[in-house]
């Protein structure tokens, strides 16, 4: 009975795949996948599906990593920013508007894409809404 084993890229294959990714290859076409697999076969066993899934997984991991970095950045900086948000007096006590939060959203470096900015703003708005009640009780 034949045992199917997991594909483990050789260091050379990994280096080549990472370099292609770094140079902008994200979702290679079926033809490109076959060409890449053919080129990398000289370094060890590899099939088209291995190339396909490597790019898919690598892209997903990069997204997760960026998302975690943005969330961490927000958690670290929201403490600095939260105290500096403009506060408005209203009938309900201390209020901070979404507009003001939007004006203060300097948490993410400009190089980050809008998706990450939205995640950051979402976290900041939730922080403000959650802590708004406790700020009211402190007064």
For each residue, the residues with C-beta under 8 A, 3 or more apart:
1:
2:
3:
4:
5:
6:
7: 45 46 47 50
8:
9: 13 14 17 44 46 50 54
10: 13 14 43 44
11: 14 15
12: 15 16 40 43 44
13: 9 10 16 17 40 43 44 46
14: 9 10 11 17 18
15: 11 12 18 19
16: 12 13 19 20 39 40 43
17: 9 13 14 20 21 36 40 51 54 55 58
18: 14 15 21 22 58
19: 15 16 22 23
20: 16 17 23 25 28 36
21: 17 18 24 25 26 55 58
22: 18 19
23: 19 20
24: 21
25: 20 21 28 32 55
26: 21 55 59
27: 55 56 59
28: 20 25 32 33 36 51 52 55
29: 32 33
30: 33 34 48
31: 34 35
32: 25 28 29 35 36
33: 28 29 30 36 37 48 51 52
34: 30 31 37 38 48
35: 31 32 38 39
36: 17 20 28 32 33 39 40 51
37: 33 34 40 41 46 47 48 50 51
38: 34 35 41
39: 16 35 36 42
40: 12 13 16 17 36 37 43 44 46 51
41: 37 38 44 45 46
42: 39
43: 10 12 13 16 40 46
44: 9 10 12 13 40 41
45: 7 41
46: 7 9 13 37 40 41 43 50 51
47: 7 37 50 51
48: 30 33 34 37 51 52
49: 52 53
50: 7 9 37 46 47 53 54
51: 17 28 33 36 37 40 46 47 48 54 55
52: 28 33 48 49 55 56
53: 49 50 56 57
54: 9 17 50 51 57 58
55: 17 21 25 26 27 28 51 52 58 59
56: 27 52 53 59 60
57: 53 54 60 61
58: 17 18 21 54 55 61 62
59: 26 27 55 56 62 63
60: 56 57 63 64
61: 57 58 64 65
62: 58 59 65 66
63: 59 60 66 67
64: 60 61 67 68
65: 61 62 68 69
66: 62 63 69 70 112 116
67: 63 64 70 71 116 119
68: 64 65 71 72
69: 65 66 72 73
70: 66 67 73 74 108 112 116 119 120
71: 67 68 74 75 119 120 123
72: 68 69 75 76
73: 69 70 76 77 107 108 120
74: 70 71 77 78 107 108 119 120 123 124
75: 71 72 78 79 123
76: 72 73 79 80
77: 73 74 80 81 107
78: 74 75 81 82 107 123 124 127
79: 75 76 82 83
80: 76 77 83 84
81: 77 78 84 85 104 106 107 124
82: 78 79 85 127 128 131
83: 79 80
84: 80 81 104
85: 81 82 96 100 101 104 128
86: 96 100 103
87: 94 95 96
88: 94 95 96 97 100
89: 93 94 95
90: 93 94 95
91:
92: 95 136
93: 89 90 136 139
94: 87 88 89 90 132 135 136 139
95: 87 88 89 90 92 132
96: 85 86 87 88 100 101 128 132
97: 88 100 101
98: 101 102 125
99: 102 103
100: 85 86 88 96 97 103 104
101: 85 96 97 98 104 105 121 124 125 128
102: 98 99 105 121
103: 86 99 100
104: 81 84 85 100 101 124
105: 101 102 108 117 120 121 124
106: 81
107: 73 74 77 78 81 120 124
108: 70 73 74 105 112 116 117 120
109: 112
110:
111:
112: 66 70 108 109 116 117 120
113: 116 117
114: 117 118
115: 118 119
116: 66 67 70 108 112 113 119 120
117: 105 108 112 113 114 120 121
118: 114 115 121 122
119: 67 70 71 74 115 116 122 123
120: 70 71 73 74 105 107 108 112 116 117 123 124
121: 101 102 105 117 118 124 125
122: 118 119 125 126
123: 71 74 75 78 119 120 126 127
124: 74 78 81 101 104 105 107 120 121 127 128
125: 98 101 121 122 128 129
126: 122 123 129 130
127: 78 82 123 124 130 131
128: 82 85 96 101 124 125 131 132
129: 125 126 132
130: 126 127 133 134
131: 82 127 128 134 135
132: 94 95 96 128 129 135 136
133: 130 136 137
134: 130 131 137 138
135: 94 131 132 138 139
136: 92 93 94 132 133 139
137: 133 134
138: 134 135
139: 93 94 135 136
